[in-house]
Amino acid sequence: MGERHMIHPNAQVVPGYGPDMGTPRRESEVEVTLEIDGLSVTVPAGTSIMRAAAGNDVNIPKLCATDSLEPFGSCRLCLVEIEGRRGFPASCTTPVEPGMKVRTQSPKLQDLRRNVMELYISDHPLDCLTCAANGDCELQDMAGVTGLREVRYGFEGDNHIHSAKDESNPYFTYDPSKCIVCNRCVRACEETQGTFALTISGRGFEARVSAGQDQPFMDSECVSCGACVAACPTATLQEKTIVEMGQPEHAVVTTCAYCGVGCAFKAEMKGGEVVRMTPYKDGLANEGHACVKGRFAWGYATHKERITKPMIRSKITDPWREVSWDEALDYAASEFRRLQAKYGVDAIGGITSSRCTNEETYLVQKLVRAAFGNNNVDTCARVCHSPTGYGLKQTLGESAGTQTFKSVEHADVILVMGANPTDGHPVFASRLKRRVREGAKLIVIDPRRIDIVDGPHVKAAFHLPLRPGTNVAMVNALAHVIVTEGLLAEAFIAERCEDRAFAQWRDFVALPENSPEAVSVVTGVPAEQIRGAARLYATGGNAAIYYGLGVTEHAQGSTTVMGIANLAMATGNVGREGVGVNPLRGQNNVQGSCDMGSFPHELPGYRHVSDTVVREEFEAAWGVTLQAEPGLRIPNMFDAAIHGSFKGLYCQGEDIVQSDPNTQHVAAAMEAMECIVVQDIFLNETAKYAHVLLPGTTFLEKDGTFTNAERRISRVRRVMAPLPGMADWEVTIALARRLGYDMPYAHPSEIMDEIARLTPTFHGVSYARLDEAGSLQWPCNDEAPDGTPIMHVDAFVRGKGRFIITRYVPTDEKVTPRYPLLLTTGRILSQYNVGAQTRRTHNVHWHDEDRLEIHPHDAQERGIKDDDWVGIRSRAGETVLRAVLSERMQPGVVYTTFHFPESGANVITTDNSDWATNCPEYKVTAVQVLPVVQPSAWQAQYSSFNRTQLELLDAARNPAEPVPAK
């Protein structure tokens, strides 16, 4: 059965709304010709009869088969007749053969199928009219196809019709009375997700799907990705939104607004209401898979706490006043002009959002440069992946990853460094785990024993649990082994890389100080483990590196990125499938925000503002004179605010007060400014310091594009009207107009057209091309009209690859008797970034507070038990969290997440940052941890401030009734 819901007349039609072909596509250079119902059919060898028939509009009945899973052959509905063969083979599990003659319809087949259906229905409730799946049930469809009109037996004997439902999961229900034991959910959990949380318990008549050991779903290993729900052909597994709201009547394909994987979804709608988000099987980043956030955690879009009306106030101690869009924008523009007149043109700036579209981000940096008249623009990539941009630009010549996600399917060795894919990028993690189960070797470099190190179905060949802050030493040690043991890809280096730079690097890494034996003292990892991992990476075949914030958020973040690129070049692991250097970007459009020119030193396309030729091109297009000097980075903005020279900020879609390090320093900078304009969907921590609050829109209310971690540009399509009445791009244009600068766009597609004209890597991008292709990976231009899935194939973007010496410099953040532990931070699967979205969904059922993970040995030394309140004190500040004793941690290292503002994780992180980009060193903070009985002073202060700000917001939304005149 295929896609059942019609496309709404106003929705953008895109490829991929074809029927379910029953079994996966097979790739083969050999073609096979056969006959199906008298039709001559030619398909690749290995194709099932079912898929061959479906490709020629012959639909064979099926229940257990679907084209997202390998064939199973259990339902017995897809039986066919094959000339010269006895019996009735299943078409899903029978591959085509040359000259085969197949009949898919006959009286005998019809009888067999009808009898099979009668057996299914004999143990199935006959409540179709009131069933949540009515109109979207494959069992119902097949009953019609097979002509079933009566059920002669079953209801008087044993049956499962009154089996109890499992309602434990907040997003979906499990009704075993409707289970037909087709195994699709079990196979989806295994093949698609790779969690193996589901099984078939019992045998014969007693067989039923169970989670774990006959546990409720919420008590099992289920990660609520929804793969089982999507695979279920009946109402056995059903979204609760469908139960409550009924079946959708149209669908629009859009792109998820959570992590940097960039999954495509069908937003399935009833009028202007989202009923469910279904992973889109033709989405090239996710191929029909999803995680708990993208699949289910979209309810924040209509949450009661949404900001939907503009508000202004003179001081942050004043009540908010709801005003019209005109008054709010007039006030913001007049304040910005006042500040520039009083303090100078550089006294204000802007921050773009990695959650907004490319088009919206482009407009904000254009607003700053053309309307503000300076280059004081930055983005959240400053605090996450700015070292990626710098390090890869210097070595390979382009500030982005080299591969598609699908490329991991061709990797023989996978090195994961400073990333936790199962929590941060779960859809990619499913691909990675599948490849490891198929035989690829896994190397994990991480201070913490993350899930993929040693799980029941995936196990790393090497786990190198280095001390936080020693990444560069580790990379140098790996390189030392490769150089001194003769494991270099000599021919690749000679052809593709700069000779002199390579020779200097080779001599440097060969020094005894970089040997695993010397480095083991620094990293805490045994030398033989380092040597074994290096040998495996260099000699194991196609080797791919995937890294995350555990690489970039360090004082030597840029150095480590360059060291990773050195390793890839030294072993020839660049420029083909299954290899490469692959940063796992954190937010949905962090790649795009960088591409669009959000850094103070770069115009769109990573071209420096000092380049006269480039600057003149933008000046001609924008009709203004641009500054030739870089503007302020975010940390510089904070310092300048405290010193009195930076007075105004336009912040779109970022929560810098919660996400940036040393919270008290950030708060002091915010309090020092005279006009802060925040555009967001909630009263976040930054908005509590704002003077103008402009309502933002969610991805469901946007038209535009996102660019994911593989450089994939995908369409974001509006599925509901903007709740505030204006889209984000329209707000930026309206503000610019009030500042005397006109941006005459009628639709976001026109903004993309301008981006394409001015950005060489985007020259071939347009909405028409994206709708036609589904998505495109930049560079997309005359040289690569269909995009570039793999970078640096024949030559590096910069010409010759450049090896760079990466000398290890210990971080300034050192342990002492006063601060004997190292704190590192990260994410968790169910929550996202600062939590503004996911905290307002049922995801809080899995994670409702940030906790501190501590090794049992460290806990015992301090008298700490599970669930105890502990104070974490650093040189920057102190906060209090509950403790979790965990052997994931190594002794001497503690860990927490940062999803809840009251936790104050960034109260204790310091101002230390990457030498090249100012990316904060979140991953290394020296701390002491001791039992406490009350919140920290900061938390008490935060609680009071937060309560006041919520009261000021409530006063604006619910003004007191006027006192009647006497």
N, C-alpha and C positions, 0 to 999 in steps of 0.2 A: 504494500500500500504506500502511497506516496505522500507528498505534501498536500494536506487537505484544505488549507485555508487560502481563499482567494486573496490576491493582492488588492489592497484598497485602491480606488481610482486615483487618489492623490498621492499614493506612495510611489517611490522610485522603484521601478522594476529592475532587478539585477539578475545575473545568471544564477542557476542553482536551484530553481524551483522545479526540478524534474522529479520523476517518480523514484521510489526506492527500488534499486536494481536487484535487491535480494542478497547478493554476495559482493565482496570487494572486487575492484578492478584488478586485472592481471596485466602485467607488462611483459611483452615478449616480441621479439623480432619475427618469430615464426607465426604465421596465420593459419587458421584451420577453417575449412569450409564444410558446412553440414546443412541438412535440411530440417526445418522446424515447421510442422503443419503445412508442408508443401512449399515453404519459402526457402530460398537459398540464403544462407547466413554465413558471413565470414567474420571471425573474431580472433583475438590473440590466443595462442595456445595456453592452456591452463584455465581458461574461462569456464565457468559453470554453465550447464544447460540453462539454468534459470536466468542468469545474467544475459546470455546470448539471446534468449527469447525476449526478455524485457527490453533489450536494445532495439528490438524490431516490433515493439508495441504488442507483444504477446505476453500477457500477464498471467503467470502460473500462480494459483493460490498458494499462500504460505502463512505461517504464524511464527515459527522459530527463526526464520531467516530475515536478515536485514543487511544492507550493504556496508554498514559500519563494523560488522563483526564477521569473523571467519564462520563458514557454514558448519552446522551442527547436526542437522538431519534427524531431529527428534519428533517433529510435529506430524509427519507423514501426510501432509496436505499436498505437497508439491510433487506427488508421484506422477511419472510420465511413462509412456510406452516407447520402447526403442526397438526398431525392426531388427530381428535376429537375436534379441536378448530376452531371456526369460524373466518373468517377474515384472515388478513396477518400481524401478529405481527412483530415489529421491533426486530431483533435478538440481537441488542446491549443492549436493555433495558429489555429483557426477560431472566430471570435466568433459568438454566436447572432444570428439574424435573426428578425423577426416572421413567424410562420406556417411557419417551417422545420419539416420532418419528418425526423427522424433515426432511423436504425436502428444500434444498437451491436452487434448479434449477427446473424450469418447464416452459412450454410456457406461462402460465399466469403470473408467476413472471417476466419472461423476458419482457413481454409487459408492466407490471406495472413499472418496473425499467426504461425501455426505455422512457416511457411517462414522468416520473419524470425528467429524464435527459433532455428531450426536453423542459420542462418548465424552467429548469436552463439555458439552452443555448439560449432560446428565449430572455433573457435579459443579454446577455454576449457577449462581442466583439469576433468576429471570426478572431482573429489575431494570431493564434497559431504559425505560422512560424516566426513571429517577436517578439513574447512575450518572456520576460525574463525567464519565467518559462517553456518554451518549453523543454520537456524532463524530467521535474521535477514537473509536474502538475497532481494532483489527479483527477481534473475535466476532463482533457484530457484523463487520463487513464480510467476513468469510462465511458466516452463516447464510448470508444472502447469496454469495457467489455459488455456494455448494447447493443451494436450493433446500436447505433444511427447513422443514415445516412442522415437524413434531418430534418430541423426545419421548421414547417409549418406556424408559426405565431410569432408575437411579434415585429418585427423590424419596422412595419409601425406605431404602436401605441406608447404609452408612454414607455420609457425605461430609463436606467441609463447609457447608453453607452458613453455619452459625459460628464459624471461627472468629475469635476476638481480633479486633484491629489493633495495630501498633501505631499509636498517635504520638510517640515520644519525640520524634523529630519535629522541630518547629516549622519545617518547610514542606514536608510531604508525609503522606499516610501510607501504611502498608496494610492491605486487606487480604489476608490469606484465603478468604473464601472465593476470591476471584482469580486466584493464581492457577495458571494452566501448566505450570512447570515446564515452560518452553526453554528455560535456562538463559534467556537473553540478558536478564539483569546480572546473573552470575558471570556470564562471559564479558559483559561490559565492564564490570568491576575488575576483572582480570586483564582483559586485552586493552581496554581503553584507559582506565584509571591506573591499574597496577597496584591496587590496594589489597585485593583478595579478601575483602571483608564479608562477602556473601558466599553461601554454599547451598547445596540441596541436602536437607536433613531428612532422614527416613528413606524407605524404599517402597517401590510399588505405589499402592494406593495412599500410603502415608507420606509420600514425598512432598515436601514443601520447601520453598525458599526460606532460609534463615540467615540472620545477621549474626556473625560470630558463632558462639556455641549456644544457639537458640536464645539469643539475648535481644532485648529491645535495641532498635537501631542506635539510639543515643548512648548505649553502653558498650557498643561494639567498636571495631576499628574503622567503621564507616567514616569517611571524611566529607560526606554530603556534597559530593561533586555533582550529583544528579544524573550521572551516566546511566544508572539503573532505571531511573524514572523515565528518561528519554527512550530507553530501549524497550520498556514494558509495553506489550501490545494491548493490554486490557487496563482496567482501573485498579489493578492490584497495587501498583505504585503510582500515586497521583499527587500532583502539587495541590496544596491546600488552597491556593488562590483559585484554581479551577473548581474545586469543590464549592468555594464560597461565591464565585462570580460567574461561573458557567464558561462555556466554550468561547474562544475568541472568534472574531468574524473577519479580521484582516491582519496582515503582518507586514512589518517593515524591517529590512536588514540594516543593522547598525553595528557599531564597534564598542566594546566594553570600555568603561572608563576607570578601571582599576589598574592592574600592574602593566608592565611594559611588554607583555606577551601580545596584547592587542587582539583578543578573541573576537570573532564575528558572531553576532547573535541575531536571531529573529525576535524582534519585539512583537509579541502577539497581543492584539488589541481588541477591545470592545469600545468603539467610538474613540474617545481620547484617553481611555484608561488602559494601562498595561495589565494584562492578565498573567502572562508568564514570559520569561526570557528563555528561548530555546537555542542552544548552540547550533550555529549554522554549519551544515556539513561541507559546504564549499568554501568556508573561511580558511584561507591557506595557512594562517598562523595556528589555528586550533583544530581544523578538520573535524568539526562536530563535537569537540570536547569542551569542558568548562570546569570551573572550580566553584566552591560554595559561595564566593563573593559575587562573581559575575552572573552565576546561574540564579541565585536566590536573593542576594542582598541589594535589591534595587528599590526597596520601599522607602528609603530616605528621600526619594525624589518628591514624595507627597507627604512628608512628615509634618506634623503640626508645628514644629519649630522652624520651618522654612521662613526665611526673610522674603517677603513678597512686596514690601512697599519701601521706597527710599526714606531715609531718616537723616536728620542733621542735629548737631548740638555744638555749642561753642567750646565747652570743656568736657573732659571725660567724667567729671563729677556731676554734670548736668543731666537731666532726663532727656531721653531721645524725643524728637518731635517728628511724627510722620508728615511728609510733605509730598508734593507732586514731583514727577521726574524733572520738570523744568526748574523748579525751585532748588532741588538738590544739586543739579548740574550747574546751574548759575552760581550757587554758593561755592561749590568746589572750584570752579574756574576762577572766580573772583579771589578766593583765598590763595590759589597758586600764583596768580598774577601779583597779588599783594606781597607775597613772600619773595618773589623774584625781584620786584621793584625795591624791596627793602634790603635783601641780603645778597642779591646777585642771581644771575641766570642759572648757576649751578647749585642753588639752594634747594632744589626739588629733584625728584627722580621717580622711577617706577620699577615695579617688580612684576614680571610676567609669570604665568602659571603653567606648570606642567600637567595640569588637569584640564586646561582649556584646549581648544582646537588650534591647529597651526594658524588658521586665519585670524583668530582672536589674538593669539600671541604676537603674530606679525604686526597687527594693528597697534598693540600696546607699545612695542619697541619703536614703531613709527611715530606714535604719539609723543614719546619721550624725545626722539631725535628731531622731529619736524615741528612739533608744537611747543614742547618745553625748551627746545633749542640746545640740548646737551646730550651727552652719552651716558647719563646716570641710569642705566637700565641693567638689571640682572635677573636671574631666575633661580629656582630651587636646585637646579643642577649644580649650582655653586657648592651646595652642601651635600651632594651625593656623587655625581659622575663627572664633575669638571676635570678631574685628573685623567679620565678616559679620553676626553677631547684633546687635552694637551699631549698625553703620552703617545696615543696612536697617531696624532698628527706629526709628531716629531720623528717617529720611527717608520711608519708605513705610508704617511701622507694624507690620511683621511680620518676624521674624528668620529668614527663609528665602527661597529662590529663588522665582521667579514662575511658572515654566512647567513643562511636561512636556519630556522629552528629545525626544519626537516633534515637538514644536513647531518644531524647527530645520528641518524639512522645508518650512516656510512662510516661512523667512527669506530675504530678498533680500540682506542684508548681515550678515555674522557677524564680530563683533569679539572676538578671543581675546586676553586680557590676563593675563600672569603665569600661564599654564597651558600644559601640554604634553599635550593630550588623547591623542595616539597612545601615549604611555607611561603616563600616569596614569589615563586613563579610556577605554581603547581601544574599547569597544563604542559609547560615545557618539561617539568620533572617527570611527568608520565611518559613522555617520549624517551627521556634519558633512561628511566628505569626499564622500559621495554627493551632498549638496546643492550643494557647490561645483562638482562635476563637472556638475551640472545647470544651473549658471549663476549661482549666488549668488556675491557678491564677498566676499573674505576680507581682513580686516585683522588683523595679528598685532603685538602690542606685547610685546616680550620681548628681553632683552639677548642671548639666544642664538638662533642660527638653527635653530629646531626643525624637525622633519620637514615640517610642513604649510606652512612658509614657501615652499619651492621643491622640490617633489618631481616625479617624472615624470608624475603624474596629478592633482596638486593644487598650485596656485600662488597665493600671496597677492597681492592687488592692491597692498597696502602692507605692508611690514615696517618697524616703527619700533623699531630696536635701541637703546633708551634705556640710559643708565648706571644700574646698580642704585642704588636709593634715590631716584629722581627721578619716581616714579609720579605724585605729586600735581601736580608741575609739568606733566607731560604731559597729565593730565586737564584741568587748568585751561586749557592751550593749546588743546585740542580745543574746550572750551566757549567760549573767546574767539572762535574762528572762527565758531562757530554763532551767537553773540550779535551780533558786529560785522558779519557778512555777512547778517544778516536771515534766518537759517535756522531760527528758533524755531518751534515748533508753538503759535502764539499762542492759538488757540481751545482747544486741550487745556489749556494752562496756565491760561487764564482760568477754565475750568470746573472743573478738577480740583485746582489747587494754591493754596497760601496766597499772597495778593497781595504782602504786605509782604516776606515771606521771599524771594519770587522777585525782587522789585525790588532788594533788597539784594544778592542773589547776582549778578544781571545786571550791576549797576554794578561789582561786585568783579571778575568775570571779564573785563569789558571794559577794565580797567586795562592800560596799556602793558606793565607788568611780567609780564602773563600772555600776551602775544602770542607766537606761534610763534617770531618772530625773537628775542625776549628769552629764551625758554625753550630755544631750540636750544643756547645757550651752556651751559646747565645739563645738558640731557639728552644732548647730542651728536647729536641727530637734526636733519637739515636742515629749515628752516622750511617749505619747499614740500611736503615729505613730510607734515608734520603737517597743513598746510592741506588737502592732497588727501584725507587720511584722514578729517578732520573733515567735509568736504563730502560725501564718499561716505556716511558714517554718517548724516548728517542728511537727505540727499536721495535715497538709493538705494532707498527702499521700506521694507518691514519690516526693522528692524535689531535684532539681538539681541546682547547682551553676555554672554560666558562668561569667568569669571575663576577663578583658583586661588590657590595659596599664594604665588605671585609678587606678588600684590596684598596679601594679609593679613599675611604675615610680615615686616613692616616697622615702623619706629618710627612711621610715619604710615599704618599699615594701615587703621585705622578711617576716617581722613580720605579715603583713596583709595576705599573702599567707598561713602562718602557722595558722593564726586565722581562715581563711576559712576552712582549713582542719580540725581544731578543731570542727567547727560547723557541718561539715558533719559526723565526727565520733560520736559526741555527740548525734546526732539524728538518727544514723544508716543509713545514706543516702550515702552509699558507697557499691559497689560490686554487683549491679544488674542494670537491665534496668531502665531508667528514673530517675536516681539519679546522684551522683558523683560530682567531682571537675573538671571543664572543662576550662582551659585557652584558650582564643581565640587568637591564634598566629597571628602576623601581616603580616609577609612576607611568601612567598610560601614555603621556606625551612628553616625557623628559627628553627623548631624542629630538622630537619635533621642536620643542621650545629652544633647544640649542641650534637646530638647523635654521630657525627663523630669525637669528640675529639677536638673541636675548642677552648676550654677554656685552659688557661695556666696551670691549676692545674690538668686537667683530660685528660686521653687517651680515645680513642673511647669506648663507652659504659659506660661513667661516672665513670671510675676507676682512682683513684688518682695516680699521677706520683710517689708518695713516696712509693707505694705498690711494694715491691721488686719482688714478684711473678709475678704480672702483667707486671711490667717493663721488667723483664727477658723474658717473652713471646714475647713481641714486639721486644726486642733486637735480639732474635733468628730469628724472622721472617724478620726483616729489616736489620740485619747484621751490626748494629751499637751499640754503647753505648749511652744510653739516660741519660739526666740529671734527678736527683731525686728531684730537687727543682722546685716549680712552677715558671713560667716566669712572664713577665709583662702583666698586664691588659692594655686595651686601654688607660685609664686615666693615668696609670703609664708610658706608652710609651710617652705620651705628656709631662708629667712633666720631664721625663729623657731627652727628646729631648731638652727642654728649658734649662736644667741644663748641657747639653753638653755630656751626656754619651750614648745617643741613637741616632744613625746617619743614619740608613737606614731602609726602610719599603717596603715590597711587599704587595700591597693592591689589592685584587681581588674582583671586583664587588660590592664594598661598597663606599658610598660617605660620608666619615666621616666629611668632612669640612661643609657640609650642615646639616647632621643629628645629629651630636654630640653637646652637650650643650656648651655655652660660646664660640661662634664662634671665637672671637678674640684671645682667649687662644689657640684654636686649630690651627688657622692660624699661630700664633707665633711658635708653635711646628713644623708645617710643614716647615716654613721658616728656622728653625734651623737645619734641616736634610740635609745631603749632597747627598743622593741618595734615591729618592722615585720612585718606580716602580708601576705604576697603570695599571691594566688590566680591561678595561671596553668598553662598546659599544659606549659611547659618551664622549666628553670632559666635564666631570662633574666638580663640584667645587673642588674636590680633585685632579683631573687630571691637573687642572690649576697650581698646585704646584709641578707637577711631573717632573722628569728628563728623565724617560723612559715611554712611553705610548704604551702599548701592546693592540692591538685590541681584544675585547672580542666577545663572540657570544651570541645570544638570545636563548631562549628556543626552538625556531623553528629549530635551527641549532645543537641541542644537542642530544646525547644519554646518558641516565642515569636514575636516580630516584630522586623524591622529597618525603619528608615525611611531611605530613600535621599535623594539630593540634590534630587530633585523632590518631596519631602514624601510619597513613596509608601510606605505602610505595607504590608509584605508578610509573609506567614507563613513562619516558619522551623519545619520539622517534623523531629522526631527520627527518624533512620533507623537508628541503632544505639544500644545501651545505653551509658550513661556509663561509660567505662573506670574512673574512680575509685569508682564505686558510687553517688555522689551528684551531682545536677545543681547547677549554680552557684546557682540560686535557692534550692534547699533548704539549701545551705551558709549563705547569708546569713541565712535564717530561723533556722537552728539557732544561729548566733552571736548573733543578736538575743535569742533566748530565754534564752541564758545570761547576757545582760546585763540580764535582767529585763523585756524587752519582747517581747510575743507578736505574731506575724504569722500569723494562721490561714488560710493559703491551702493548698488541696489540689492546685491545678494552675495553671500560668501564665495560663490563660484567666481565672481569677478575679482575678489581678493586673491584667490588662487591663481587666476590668470596673471595678475601682476607679479606674484611670487615667481611664477614660471618664467616670466619675461626677464626678471632681474637676477635669478639664481641659476647658474649653469647646470647644477645637478638636478634641477626641477624643470628644465626647459620643455620636456615632453609630457608634463603632468597637467591634466585638466579633469574636471568632473566627468566629462564625456568619456575620456580614456579610462578613468577609474571605474565608471559604471560598466564599461565594456569588459575590462580585464578582471574586475573584482578588487584588485589591489595592485600596486606597483612599488617596486623597491628602487629607491634612488641609488646611484645616478640613473636618471631617465631623461635622455636627450637624443640628439641626432645620432650619436655614437651607440646608444643603447636604447632604442625606441620602446622596447618592451621591459625596460628596467634591468637591474643588475642583481640577480640573486646572490652571486658570489663575487666578492671584490678581489682585486689584485691577481687575476687569473694568469696573465702573461707577463705583466709588469706591475710594480707598485705604483700607486697613484703619484707618488713623488718622484717616480723614475726608478732609482735604485733604492732598495731598502737600506735603512741607516741603523746600524748597531750603535747603541749609546751606553757608555760606562755607567753602571749603577752602583755607586759606592754606598755601603750601608752606614747610616748615621743613626745612632740610637736616639729614640725620642727623648725629649726633655722631661716627659712625664714618667718618673721613675718611682718604684716602690721604695718605701722607707719604713723604719719601725713605726712611724705614726700612720702611714698609709701603706699597709703591707700587701694589699690585694690589688689586682687589676680588674677593672670593670670593663666589659664590652657589651654592646647593645645589638639588637636585631629585631626581626618581625616575627609574627606568628600567623598561621594560615588563616584564621577566621577574622582577623582585624587587618586594617589597611592604613598605613602611614600614621597620621595624627588621629585617626579614628573618627573624624567628624561624620563620615558617611556610615561606616559599619557599626559604630556605637548606637546608631539610631535604627538598627535592624535586629532581627532575632539572632544575629551572630554573637550577641553578648551571652547567649546560652553556653557557648564554648569558652569564652574568655571575657570575663567581666571586670578584670582589674589587671594591672601590670604587677608582676611578682619578681622577686630576686631569686635566681637559681644559684645555689651555693653547694660546693662539694661537701659530703658528709664529714670529712676530716676537718675542713675549715669550720664547719658548723659546730662540731663537737668541741673544738678548741675554744669556741666563744659561748658555749652553752646555749646554742640555738637549736630549736626543734622545728619540724614542719609546721607551717602556719603561724609561727611566731612573728611578731612585728619587729623589724630590725631597722636601725638607722644606718644609712649609707652616707658617709661624709668624705668629701674630697677637698682639694684646695679651693674649689670654686663655691661649694655650698653643701647643703645636707638635705636629704629627704628620707622618708620612711615608707617601707613596703613590707608586704608579708613574704616570708621566706619559703622557698621550695627546696628541699634537699634533693640533689640530683647528681648522679654519677656521670651525666653528660658532661659536666664540668671537670676540668682538671684542677687539682689543688692549687690554690693561689689565684684562681680566676673566677669571677662572678659575672652574671649575665642578667640583663633585663630587657623588656620591650618598652615601647614609648608611645603606646596608643591612647593612653588616658591622661588628660592634662593634669589632673590632681596628683598623679604619680610624681611629677617633677623630675623625670629622668634627665632632662637637660639642665636642671638646676645644678647638677653635679658635674656635667661635662665641661671641659675647660675651653679656653680660647686658642689652644694649640691648633695649628692647621698646616695643610700641605704647603710646602715651600713655593710651589709654582702657581697654585690656583686658589689658595686660601680655603680649600675644602677642609672642614673641621675634622679634628681627630676624635671622632665619637668612639672609636673602637679601643682606645687606650686611656683609661682614667685611673690613677692610683687612688684607692679608697680604703677606708676602714669600715667594717661592718660589725655592729654590736647590738644586742637586744635592747629594745626601748619599750616604753609603755604609752607614749603619746605621739601625735604627729609632730613633724619638724616645725620650726618657727616659720619657715617659708610656707609650708602647707596651711598653717593657721592663717597667715596673711593672705594666701591665695583664696582660701575659703571665704574670708570676709569680703575680699575684692570681687570675687565671682558672684557672691550673693547680691552685692550692691548693683553690679552691672545687670544681672538678670532682673532685679527689681526696676531698674531704670528702663529696661526694654519693656517689661510688663506694663509700666505706667504709660508708655507710648501706645501700646496695643490696646490697653483697656483703661482709657481715661476715666477718672472719677466722674460720677454723675454730677451735673451742675447743681449747686445749692439753690433751691427755689427762692425767689424774692419774697420778702415779707410784705 
